[in-house]
Amino acid sequence: MAGSSGEQAPDYRSILSISDEAARVQALNEHLSTRSYVQGFSLSQADVDVFRRLSAPPTDARLFHVARWFRHVEAVLGGPRGRGEPAGLQASRGRRAQPQWCPPAGSEPSQLRLYNSLTRNKDVFIPQNGRRVTWYCCGPTVYDASHMGHARSYISFDILRRVLRDYFKFDVFYCMNITDIDDKIITRARQNCLFERYREKQPPAAQLLDDVHAALQLLSAKLSETSDPDRRQMRERVQQAVQRTAGVLEEAVRSGLPAEDVDSRAQVLLEEAKDLLSEWLDATLGSEVTDNSIFSKLPQFWEAEFHRDMAALNVLPPDVLTRVSEYVPEIVSFVQKIVDNGYGYASNGSVYFDTVKFASSERHSYGKLVPEAVGDQKALQEGEGDLSISADRLSEKRSPSDFALWKASKPGEPSWPCPWGRGRPGWHIECSAMASALLGASMDIHGGGFDLRFPHHDNELAQSEAYFENDCWVRYFLHTGHLTISGCKMSKSLKNFITIKDALKKHSARQLRLAFLMHSWKDTLDYSSNTMESALQFEKFMNEFFLNVKDVLRAPVDVTGQFEKWEKEEAELNESFYDKKAAVHEALCDNVDTRTVLEEMRALVSQCNLYMAARKAARRTPSRTLLESVALYLTHMLKIFGAIEEESSLGFPVGGPGTSLDLESTVMPYLQVLSEFRHGVRKIAREKQVPEVLQLSDALRDDVLPELGVRLEDHEGLPTVVKLVDRDTLLKEREEKKKVEEEKRRKKAEAARKKQELEAAKLAKMKIPPSEMFLSESDKYSKFDENGLPTHDTEGKELSKGQAKKLKKLFDAQEKLHREYLQVAQNAGSK
């Protein structure tokens, strides 16, 4: 604490003897002004004593020496204040210490919330086991081509899965099933088998006609029982088409046409009546189909098609896939334990779930998802399947709300051995058994389409919680919204049934995904031309931004030149960039609101476009690093959503998956050289006034390079911008440009024609002398004065003063026009 060797301690006695505090501090300030101040100055005990008398540094700016020394002494002494010591300073504890650090207040981080069908609220998402998320998704029943309704669910869940995995960094284990045992599959497989056998027999025309008429009678009976308007409309359409085609064959037989002509008409009828004959054959011969392999070939084919469709849509495959046919032993064990727990009962070889017993249990609740639908017999019967709602089957149940866990197989149905006799799994039990085998007694997320809530998912919950004797088999239930086609339900009867393959013929997988991203995953999505046009415009908007940024980044610059001083515009854009990233995060936390995310991304790109346009107008280079950061962030987000393939480092890939990086890095240097050469040639052609060269240069830009997927953009006074764009997109742009130009020419020609007609009409009117202009209107006037002005109407009545005044005004205007005409004619004649 003492001063250094040879340094005399200061004498504060005279200063401390001053009674007035203000005067004392003033004297202290003058004394300290004569001492040098060095950070870390050694303090004497006298220094410490005098400054302990001060509770705080003086606020008067003129006393800055005292204030500076006070802070210095305070910093050196540090440590906790001892009892009895003044508030300002504490006794020295040795060497100088760091001042106390206080952390920033910060803000409460947003938490991911998901719309949970179990609560019908957005609940904070909390996995049961740290960052690990177990997820089961209901897969398709594979008996026909996958359609846009499937795409709605599986693209939406793919987006949610990617966001949880790649944005929120959860460790997602994703399980999906394939339903390959089902009433629809059994019926379709039998019908296909029986129809192929029928076709192989090549029935003669007379036999075919008899069979078709028998099938039509069966259809008529079904029509009388059909209440669903869409299904009824479809069946009536089939009935009319078959009757019409059968009539053609009957006429050919009656007319005695050659055998080959009759056979050709018979083949047409066979194809037209395929569905009708298949139903009839199944109704009469279905019980004779006993080969189980018949029931596996159909789902194997359509499962393979489903996987191809999902790959084409860039939907990630599940981590594990389960098939009902591979889990029959596990399903039998699952059903047995439900029975053992008292919630299931056997009846005539089938096993049913006792909903009354389950609902009356204190620890269980039936109908968690849609309690208001409990007892809806139409929905319950749809869940049981068409082959399982006969009167004898319904009579086997203790309660109408009970549902099948295991179905006794009838003749013509696949079967497996079990304690209750040969049978097959019910629909609902398959998901419970397979999901539980992999995910245990409680999973984090279960997903499916909105229409599966009741009875399928409610029955899944009931039988699974009956098996585990718990009430938390699923923590979060996610349901994707419906899909409509131009505002209508998708239906074959309405001829708006769209398969995934059909949709991909019109739009790319990215465009379909963008359309889904622009809507909430849990709400109804309308697949229409307007929806897809919005997606196309967003894709084009984003792609143009990426291409413009790539052009900026390709501009030659040295290592240090890429880092330029930021002006106000860069700082503002960067601040907006961070604001948008924060807004994107908030939107993703809010039930993965991708619609808002895309709106924020569009707004960010618009700000970047304005910034680049301002820089271009000022002939200044935009900030490479800032634009690259924005573009990389947007690319990253679109990758997370599955809208950009992994191979692309910035923006949308060109040339398809796996080719974008090689194509762009290989071709662009040559295109840049070509562009610079063309720029030089155009400059010389302008100076030398050689229009033919300019025309060739324009043809290269407008006709040749677009065929190769290359767009050149010429800007007055600036280098030409080179962009690699999808060839089909460029050709479409070219056609649209031609249409616009053609429309402009048409409108221009139409305007010129109308102008000529107006001028001709005006000239014709000018030629008429005013004395003759009213004489031809004999249907209005009967008498005229000497100048040709009407005086009486057709009934002989004299015109009123008002009418006469109006006609005189017209007469005077025509007189003026006619004089102008005579003057023009005279001038033309004199030349």
HELIX and SHEET records of a PDB file:
HELIX    1   1 ARG A   13  LEU A   16  1                                   4    
HELIX    2   2 GLU A   21  LEU A   32  1                                  12    
HELIX    3   3 GLN A   45  ARG A   52  1                                   8    
HELIX    4   4 ALA A   61  LEU A   63  5                                   3    
HELIX    5   5 PHE A   64  LEU A   77  1                                  14    
HELIX    6   6 MET A  148  ARG A  162  1                                  15    
HELIX    7   7 VAL A  163  TYR A  167  3                                   5    
HELIX    8   8 ASP A  183  LYS A  201  1                                  19    
HELIX    9   9 ALA A  205  GLU A  225  1                                  21    
HELIX   10  10 PRO A  229  ARG A  254  1                                  26    
HELIX   11  11 ALA A  259  GLU A  272  1                                  14    
HELIX   12  12 LYS A  274  LEU A  285  1                                  12    
HELIX   13  13 GLY A  286  GLU A  288  5                                   3    
HELIX   14  14 ILE A  294  ALA A  312  1                                  19    
HELIX   15  15 VAL A  324  GLU A  326  5                                   3    
HELIX   16  16 VAL A  328  ASP A  340  1                                  13    
HELIX   17  17 THR A  355  SER A  360  1                                   6    
HELIX   18  18 PRO A  371  ALA A  373  5                                   3    
HELIX   19  19 GLN A  377  GLU A  384  1                                   8    
HELIX   20  20 ASP A  386  SER A  388  5                                   3    
HELIX   21  21 ALA A  391  LEU A  394  1                                   4    
HELIX   22  22 TRP A  427  LEU A  439  1                                  13    
HELIX   23  23 PHE A  450  LEU A  452  5                                   3    
HELIX   24  24 ARG A  453  HIS A  457  3                                   5    
HELIX   25  25 ASP A  458  PHE A  468  1                                  11    
HELIX   26  26 ILE A  500  LYS A  506  1                                   7    
HELIX   27  27 ALA A  509  LEU A  517  1                                   9    
HELIX   28  28 SER A  529  ARG A  554  1                                  26    
HELIX   29  29 THR A  560  GLN A  562  5                                   3    
HELIX   30  30 LYS A  568  CYS A  589  1                                  22    
HELIX   31  31 THR A  594  ALA A  617  1                                  24    
HELIX   32  32 ARG A  624  ILE A  640  1                                  17    
HELIX   33  33 SER A  660  LYS A  688  1                                  29    
HELIX   34  34 PRO A  691  ALA A  699  1                                   9    
HELIX   35  35 LEU A  700  VAL A  704  3                                   5    
HELIX   36  36 LEU A  705  LEU A  708  5                                   4    
HELIX   37  37 ARG A  727  LYS A  767  1                                  41    
HELIX   38  38 PRO A  770  GLU A  772  5                                   3    
HELIX   39  39 LYS A  801  SER A  830  1                                  30    
SHEET    1   A 2 ARG A 113  ASN A 116  0                                        
SHEET    2   A 2 ASN A 121  VAL A 124 -1                                        
SHEET    1   B 5 VAL A 320  ARG A 323  0                                        
SHEET    2   B 5 ASP A 171  ILE A 178  1                                        
SHEET    3   B 5 ARG A 132  CYS A 137  1                                        
SHEET    4   B 5 MET A 443  GLY A 449  1                                        
SHEET    5   B 5 VAL A 474  THR A 480  1                                        
SHEET    1   C 4 GLY A 344  SER A 347  0                                        
SHEET    2   C 4 SER A 350  PHE A 353 -1                                        
SHEET    3   C 4 PHE A 403  ALA A 408 -1                                        
SHEET    4   C 4 GLY A 423  PRO A 425 -1                                        
SHEET    1   D 3 CYS A 488  LYS A 489  0                                        
SHEET    2   D 3 LEU A 483  ILE A 485 -1                                        
SHEET    3   D 3 LEU A 525  TYR A 527  1                                        
SHEET    1   E 2 VAL A 710  HIS A 715  0                                        
SHEET    2   E 2 LEU A 718  LEU A 724 -1                                        
SHEET    1   F 2 TYR A 781  PHE A 784  0                                        
SHEET    2   F 2 PRO A 790  ASP A 793 -1                                        
END                                                                             
